[in-house]
Amino acid sequence: MIEMDAATFESLVVEELDRLPDDMFDGLDNVIFVTEDRPEDGGLDLLGLYDGVALTEREGYGVGELPDRIVVYREPHLHICANEAELRDEVHTTLVHEIAHFFGIDDERLHELGWA
């Protein structure tokens, strides 16, 4: 377990977002990325969450819709990582995993691809 304040963690997440390939963001529309300390249930087992309607399930989605959210949870990440290198790897994997959910890729397929 490592310690890191919320502002430093958010900066790390932004850095990891910047390291993702540009084509991963093609079609990623009306989505915001946020960091939070923990999930609503207070647990430490959920690293991230896609909160929205997957692209493959959208009907009548258009102007005026609230943005979907991709949440990266700070405390669960810090709980499972021993150092900053591990933290960066885990945040990277979480971002890819949650972006994949936006595009309609489910957990089963993510497991097959090694991202879950």
C-alpha positions as CSV (number, residue, x, y, z in Angstrom):
1,M,0.0,0.0,0.0
2,I,1.2,3.5,-0.8
3,E,0.0,6.9,0.2
4,M,-0.9,9.8,-2.2
5,D,-3.1,12.8,-1.7
6,A,-6.1,13.3,-4.0
7,A,-4.5,16.1,-6.1
8,T,-1.4,14.1,-6.8
9,F,-3.5,11.0,-7.7
10,E,-5.6,13.1,-10.1
11,S,-2.4,14.4,-11.8
12,L,-1.2,10.9,-12.1
13,V,-4.5,9.8,-13.8
14,V,-4.2,12.7,-16.2
15,E,-0.7,11.7,-17.1
16,E,-1.8,8.2,-17.7
17,L,-4.7,9.5,-19.9
18,D,-2.1,11.4,-21.9
19,R,-0.1,8.3,-22.5
20,L,-3.0,6.4,-24.0
21,P,-3.0,6.2,-27.8
22,D,-4.9,8.9,-29.6
23,D,-7.1,6.3,-31.5
24,M,-8.4,5.1,-28.2
25,F,-10.3,8.4,-27.9
26,D,-11.8,8.2,-31.4
27,G,-15.6,8.1,-30.9
28,L,-15.2,8.8,-27.2
29,D,-17.8,11.6,-27.1
30,N,-19.6,13.3,-24.1
31,V,-17.5,11.5,-21.5
32,I,-15.8,13.0,-18.5
33,F,-13.0,11.4,-16.4
34,V,-13.1,12.0,-12.7
35,T,-11.3,10.7,-9.6
36,E,-13.0,9.9,-6.3
37,D,-11.7,8.5,-3.1
38,R,-13.8,5.3,-2.9
39,P,-16.9,3.8,-4.4
40,E,-20.3,4.6,-2.8
41,D,-20.2,1.3,-0.9
42,G,-16.9,2.3,0.8
43,G,-15.2,-0.9,-0.4
44,L,-11.7,-1.2,-1.7
45,D,-12.3,-3.8,-4.4
46,L,-13.6,-1.6,-7.2
47,L,-10.9,0.3,-9.0
48,G,-13.0,2.1,-11.6
49,L,-16.4,2.5,-13.0
50,Y,-18.0,3.4,-16.3
51,D,-21.2,5.3,-15.5
52,G,-23.2,5.7,-18.6
53,V,-24.8,4.0,-21.6
54,A,-22.4,1.9,-23.8
55,L,-22.1,3.1,-27.4
56,T,-23.6,-0.2,-28.5
57,E,-26.7,0.3,-26.5
58,R,-27.5,3.9,-27.2
59,E,-30.8,4.8,-28.8
60,G,-31.8,8.4,-29.3
61,Y,-28.7,9.7,-27.6
62,G,-28.1,13.3,-28.6
63,V,-27.6,16.9,-27.8
64,G,-28.3,17.9,-24.2
65,E,-27.5,14.6,-22.6
66,L,-25.5,14.6,-19.4
67,P,-22.0,13.3,-20.0
68,D,-21.1,9.7,-19.2
69,R,-18.5,9.4,-16.5
70,I,-15.4,7.2,-16.1
71,V,-14.4,7.2,-12.4
72,V,-11.0,6.1,-11.1
73,Y,-11.0,5.4,-7.4
74,R,-7.9,6.5,-5.5
75,E,-8.0,4.5,-2.2
76,P,-8.6,1.1,-3.8
77,H,-5.7,1.7,-6.2
78,L,-3.4,2.8,-3.4
79,H,-4.5,-0.2,-1.3
80,I,-3.3,-2.7,-3.9
81,C,-0.1,-1.0,-5.1
82,A,3.3,-1.2,-3.5
83,N,4.9,1.7,-5.4
84,E,4.2,4.4,-8.0
85,A,5.2,2.2,-11.0
86,E,2.6,-0.4,-10.0
87,L,0.1,2.4,-9.4
88,R,0.7,3.8,-12.9
89,D,0.3,0.3,-14.5
90,E,-2.9,-0.3,-12.5
91,V,-4.4,3.1,-13.4
92,H,-3.5,2.5,-17.1
93,T,-5.3,-0.8,-17.0
94,T,-8.3,0.7,-15.3
95,L,-8.6,3.5,-17.8
96,V,-8.4,1.0,-20.8
97,H,-11.0,-1.2,-19.0
98,E,-13.5,1.6,-18.4
99,I,-13.0,3.1,-21.9
100,A,-13.7,-0.3,-23.3
101,H,-17.0,-0.4,-21.4
102,F,-18.0,2.8,-23.1
103,F,-17.5,1.1,-26.5
104,G,-19.6,-1.9,-25.4
105,I,-16.9,-4.4,-24.6
106,D,-18.0,-6.5,-21.6
107,D,-16.0,-7.9,-18.7
108,E,-15.9,-11.4,-20.3
109,R,-14.2,-10.1,-23.5
110,L,-11.9,-7.9,-21.4
111,H,-10.8,-11.0,-19.5
112,E,-10.1,-12.7,-22.8
113,L,-8.0,-9.7,-23.9
114,G,-6.1,-9.5,-20.6
115,W,-7.6,-6.1,-19.5
116,A,-9.7,-7.4,-16.5
